[in-house]
Amino acid sequence: MTQLWAAISAHVAEVTGCPFVGRPGRTVGGGSIHQAQVLVDEAAGRRVFVKLNQATALPMFVAEAHGLSALAATQTLRVPQVIGWGETGGVAYLVLEYLDLGGRPGAAWAILGERLAAMHRHTSSQGYGWAEGNFIGSTPQVKGWQDSWATFFVEQRLGYQVRLARRRGGNFPQIDRLLTAVHNVLSLHQPLPSLVHGDLWGGNAGFTRAGEPVIYDPAAYYGDREVDLAMTELFGGFDPDFYSGYRAAWPLDAGYSLRRGIYNLYHVLNHFNLFGSAYQAQANSLIEAILRHTC
């Protein structure tokens, strides 16, 4: 591991133009896919956040870096600055700015909502999609552009998860009927192609010690801004002030309560594809609920 830290330190020094000799500090949670480590240069008083995985995971890190850079370019919400990525000795790495999270949010929940709404106002003239393939967890997200939100979501998001689930032996008896119903519902909804985080659950948002909102680990693309709001409700953890702040800045469109279930089905199916049959019943319950409200 000493050679790994030396290689990453050299990369940090080259990119930043400042000497950096990092040593492992504390190991931190990197989610269910990657390992994560804080590298500390005690002499310089600097530290960086490093994600690690096998060399084959490098495309995931490149996609994450590009997503973070796109979010950062909006100058709305704080995201970790991308320092670099690479591969050495069979290990892929992504180096990010270290942010000391864990602050008490207080009034910052409303600020998170307001700034997310501001980020969503950044749109694409190319329509719905993303220029390159990226990932939701370790599941690929299909690249490309569509003029129709319904076509994009059914073919390049929900439909892709359905195909994976079938290959994994999932039992979703009403799925074909569901895809037709979803296309019909979304055909009546042509939102702005907003820049979205794409994976906005409670584990991908936080607050610095100074109380500044931060988002990270994106699965970014241009789509309906409601996909981010919907996911914040899937697993919970977001204060009511967050929603008040968002709606004060940009009220949601009529019909959101139905679309919320449609958008969250994408994530539940992804959890089935990543973690197995424990999510099958939840997916089928969502499918039944969506069909009840679309007939």
C-alpha positions in Angstrom: 0.0 0.0 0.0 2.9 2.3 0.5 3.5 2.5 -3.2 -0.1 3.3 -3.8 -0.1 6.2 -1.4 3.1 7.5 -2.9 1.6 7.3 -6.4 -1.5 9.1 -5.4 0.5 11.7 -3.4 2.6 12.4 -6.5 -0.6 12.8 -8.6 -2.1 15.3 -6.0 1.2 17.3 -6.0 1.3 17.4 -9.8 -2.4 18.6 -10.1 -2.3 21.1 -7.3 1.2 22.4 -7.9 2.0 22.0 -4.1 4.1 19.3 -2.5 2.0 16.5 -0.9 3.2 13.5 0.9 0.0 11.7 2.2 -0.3 9.0 4.8 -3.4 7.1 5.6 -5.5 8.9 8.2 -8.9 7.5 9.2 -10.7 5.0 7.0 -14.2 6.3 6.1 -17.3 4.9 4.7 -17.2 4.5 0.9 -20.6 2.9 0.5 -21.2 -0.6 -0.6 -19.0 -0.5 -3.7 -15.8 1.4 -3.0 -13.3 1.7 -0.2 -12.5 5.2 1.0 -9.5 6.7 2.8 -8.4 10.1 4.0 -4.8 10.8 3.1 -3.2 13.3 5.4 0.0 15.4 4.9 0.7 16.4 8.4 3.6 18.7 7.5 1.6 20.7 5.0 -1.6 20.5 7.0 -3.5 19.2 4.1 -5.8 16.2 3.5 -7.6 14.6 0.5 -10.4 12.1 0.2 -9.6 9.0 -1.8 -11.9 6.3 -3.2 -10.4 3.0 -4.1 -11.4 -0.1 -6.1 -10.0 -2.6 -8.6 -8.6 -1.2 -11.8 -11.7 -2.3 -13.7 -13.7 0.3 -11.7 -11.9 3.2 -13.2 -14.7 4.1 -15.6 -17.0 4.5 -12.6 -14.6 7.0 -11.1 -14.2 8.9 -14.4 -18.0 9.2 -14.7 -18.3 10.3 -11.1 -15.7 13.0 -11.6 -17.4 14.3 -14.7 -20.8 14.4 -12.9 -19.3 16.3 -9.9 -17.6 18.8 -12.3 -21.0 19.4 -14.1 -22.7 20.0 -10.7 -19.9 22.3 -9.6 -20.1 24.3 -12.8 -23.6 25.5 -11.9 -22.1 27.4 -8.8 -25.2 26.5 -6.8 -24.6 23.6 -4.4 -21.2 22.8 -2.9 -19.7 19.5 -4.2 -16.2 18.1 -3.5 -13.7 19.5 -5.9 -12.3 16.8 -8.2 -8.5 16.6 -7.9 -7.8 13.6 -10.1 -8.2 9.9 -10.9 -6.1 7.1 -12.2 -4.9 3.6 -11.8 -1.7 2.2 -10.3 -0.7 -1.3 -9.4 -4.1 -2.8 -10.3 -5.9 -0.2 -8.1 -8.2 2.5 -9.5 -8.6 5.7 -7.5 -10.5 9.0 -7.4 -9.1 11.9 -5.4 -11.5 14.6 -4.1 -11.3 17.6 -1.9 -11.7 16.6 1.7 -14.8 18.1 3.3 -15.3 17.9 7.1 -19.0 16.8 7.2 -21.2 16.3 10.2 -22.3 19.8 11.0 -25.7 20.6 12.5 -27.9 21.7 9.5 -30.4 23.9 11.3 -31.7 26.5 8.8 -29.4 25.0 6.2 -32.1 22.4 5.2 -34.0 25.2 3.6 -30.9 26.4 1.9 -30.2 22.9 0.5 -33.7 23.0 -1.0 -33.3 26.4 -2.5 -29.9 25.7 -4.0 -31.1 22.4 -5.4 -33.9 24.2 -7.2 -31.3 26.7 -8.5 -29.2 23.8 -9.8 -32.2 22.3 -11.5 -32.6 25.5 -13.5 -29.5 24.6 -15.5 -30.8 22.8 -18.6 -29.5 21.2 -21.8 -30.4 22.3 -25.3 -29.7 18.7 -26.4 -32.8 17.3 -24.6 -32.9 14.6 -22.0 -29.9 12.4 -21.3 -26.1 12.5 -20.9 -23.2 12.6 -23.3 -21.5 9.5 -21.8 -22.5 6.3 -20.0 -22.3 6.6 -16.3 -23.5 4.6 -13.2 -26.2 4.4 -10.6 -24.3 2.5 -7.9 -22.4 0.0 -10.1 -25.3 -0.3 -12.6 -24.7 1.4 -15.9 -26.9 4.2 -17.0 -27.3 4.4 -20.8 -25.9 7.4 -22.6 -27.6 9.4 -25.4 -30.2 12.0 -25.9 -34.0 12.1 -26.4 -36.4 14.9 -27.2 -39.2 13.1 -25.4 -38.9 12.6 -21.6 -41.3 9.7 -21.7 -39.2 7.9 -24.3 -36.0 8.6 -22.5 -37.2 7.5 -19.1 -38.9 4.3 -20.3 -36.2 3.2 -22.7 -32.9 4.5 -21.1 -33.8 4.3 -17.5 -36.7 2.2 -16.3 -36.7 -0.2 -19.2 -33.0 -0.9 -18.8 -33.5 -1.8 -15.2 -36.4 -4.1 -16.2 -34.2 -5.9 -18.7 -31.5 -6.4 -16.0 -34.1 -7.6 -13.5 -35.4 -10.2 -16.0 -31.9 -11.6 -16.6 -31.5 -11.8 -12.8 -34.7 -14.0 -12.5 -37.0 -11.3 -11.2 -40.7 -12.0 -11.0 -42.6 -8.9 -12.0 -45.9 -10.2 -13.7 -47.3 -6.7 -14.6 -44.1 -5.1 -15.8 -45.0 -4.9 -19.5 -48.4 -3.3 -18.7 -46.5 -1.0 -16.3 -44.1 0.3 -19.0 -47.0 1.1 -21.3 -48.8 3.0 -18.5 -45.6 4.9 -17.5 -45.1 6.0 -21.1 -48.6 7.2 -21.3 -48.4 9.2 -18.1 -45.0 10.8 -18.9 -46.1 11.6 -22.4 -48.4 14.2 -20.8 -45.5 15.7 -18.9 -42.7 17.5 -20.8 -40.6 19.1 -18.1 -37.4 21.1 -18.7 -34.4 18.9 -19.1 -32.8 19.9 -15.7 -29.4 18.9 -14.5 -30.2 16.4 -11.8 -28.0 14.7 -9.2 -29.7 11.4 -10.1 -29.0 9.5 -6.8 -30.1 12.0 -4.1 -30.8 9.9 -1.0 -29.7 10.9 2.5 -26.3 9.2 2.2 -25.3 11.5 -0.7 -26.1 14.8 1.0 -24.6 16.4 4.1 -23.5 19.6 5.8 -20.0 20.9 6.6 -19.1 21.9 10.2 -20.0 25.4 9.2 -23.5 24.3 8.1 -23.0 24.5 4.4 -25.0 22.0 2.4 -23.0 19.5 0.2 -24.0 16.9 -2.3 -21.8 14.1 -3.7 -21.8 10.7 -5.4 -23.9 11.8 -8.4 -25.4 9.8 -11.2 -26.0 13.0 -13.1 -28.0 13.5 -16.3 -30.5 16.0 -17.7 -34.0 14.9 -16.8 -37.1 15.8 -14.9 -36.1 17.7 -11.7 -38.7 15.7 -9.9 -36.5 12.6 -10.0 -34.3 14.1 -7.3 -37.2 15.2 -5.1 -38.8 11.8 -5.4 -35.7 10.0 -4.3 -35.3 12.1 -1.2 -38.6 10.7 -0.2 -37.8 7.1 -0.9 -35.6 6.4 2.1 -36.4 9.6 4.1 -34.0 11.6 6.2 -34.7 15.0 4.6 -36.2 17.6 7.0 -39.5 19.3 6.0 -37.6 22.6 5.7 -35.8 21.1 2.7 -39.1 20.7 0.8 -40.4 24.1 1.9 -37.2 25.7 0.7 -37.4 23.9 -2.6 -41.0 24.7 -3.2 -40.6 28.3 -2.3 -37.9 28.6 -5.0 -39.7 26.5 -7.6 -43.1 24.9 -6.9 -43.6 21.3 -8.2 -46.0 20.6 -11.1 -49.4 19.0 -10.8 -49.3 15.2 -10.8 -46.0 14.9 -8.9 -47.5 12.4 -6.4 -48.0 9.8 -9.2 -44.7 10.5 -10.9 -42.9 10.1 -7.6 -43.8 6.4 -7.5 -42.7 6.0 -11.1 -39.4 7.6 -10.6 -38.7 5.7 -7.4 -39.5 2.4 -9.0 -36.3 3.0 -11.0 -34.3 3.0 -7.8 -36.1 0.0 -6.2 -35.5 -2.1 -9.3 -31.8 -1.0 -9.2 -31.6 -2.2 -5.6 -33.1 -5.5 -6.7 -30.5 -5.7 -9.4 -27.6 -4.8 -7.0 -28.7 -6.5 -3.8 -31.2 -9.2 -4.7 -34.7 -10.5 -4.1 -35.3 -8.6 -0.8 -36.5 -5.7 -3.1 -38.8 -7.7 -5.3 -41.9 -7.3 -3.1 -41.3 -3.6 -2.8 -41.0 -3.2 -6.5 -44.2 -5.2 -7.2 -46.1 -3.1 -4.6 -45.0 0.1 -6.4 -46.0 -1.4 -9.7 -49.4 -2.2 -8.4 -49.9 1.2 -6.9 -48.8 2.9 -10.1 -51.2 0.8 -12.2 -54.1 1.5 -9.8 -53.7 5.2 -10.4 -53.2 5.0 -14.1 -56.3 2.9 -15.1 
